[in-house]
Amino acid sequence: MWSLLRRHYGLFGGILGIHLLLFVLLGLNIHFKSRDEAGALQANPDAAVEVIEAVAVDGRTFDRIEQQQRDTEQRARAEAERQRQEALRREQEERQRQAEAERQRQEQVRQAAEQRRAEEQQRAEAARRQEETRQQEAERQRRADEQRKAEEQRRADEQRKAEEQRRADEQRKAEEQRRADEQRKAEEQRKAEEARQQRLAEERAAEERRRQEAAAAEQRRQQAEEAARRQAAVRQGQQNEYMAAIRAAVESRWHRSAGHQSGYRAVVFIRQAPGGYLHEVRVEQCSGDRAFCDSVERAVRLAEPLPSPPSPDVFAREIRFTFEPA
């Protein structure tokens, strides 16, 4: 009890002060009420005076009043206790609020510290990764440089070997070309000599062939001329025979006119078909009189069909002959 009073002496003092103030106010109310009633009686003596009837208070009533006072005090104490408990509750809540605020502040401080640590770790991780990236890039660049240098060296070696091979090939080709040129020249000389000999032989053979051909041609020409002469002679003989047969046929059908004179002659043109059938008869020239010319044309027409030629080769569609009677 005393420990509770020591912890809440302020609250207890406040409650005690409130009770004392209530008692003082109660006394002052009684005092002021008596003085007002006295002044009212003096101001209005005719007013009805309230008569207070004295009542004798026995022990039970006193006990009841005392019990009421105790109840009132108990209620006051209960109210004081309630107010004390409420103050304790509020104080506890305040301490809890402050503790929660402190916890939240510490939590914020912890979270801020953790965030700083996380950020520092992130920065450290980023720096580590950046360093690893830099190292990897440097390693990659180193390897790329080594590979590039190796590639350049390989290309230089290949170019050197290619150049050496090219020079060796050029020398080999030059030697082969020299030998080939020599062989070609020798072969060309041999072929030229062979060609010359072949040309000479061909020229001699050609000359011989030309001579033989000329001799053969000359012989054939002579033979052809001879055959032509013989054929021409035969043809001419057949033509003469054919013309003589036509003149004889015409003359056999010609009748001498009364005024005929010796030396009359006529050039007659005949167009005939195979078989001796006449298509046209015309006296082109005539040295006799009209009667002679007409008699010649009439004799030709009477001789139709004309005699057949001794050979089909002698047949001619157009014939021009001279008719001169004996």
Disulfide bonds with the S-S distance in Angstrom:
Cys286-Cys293 1.92
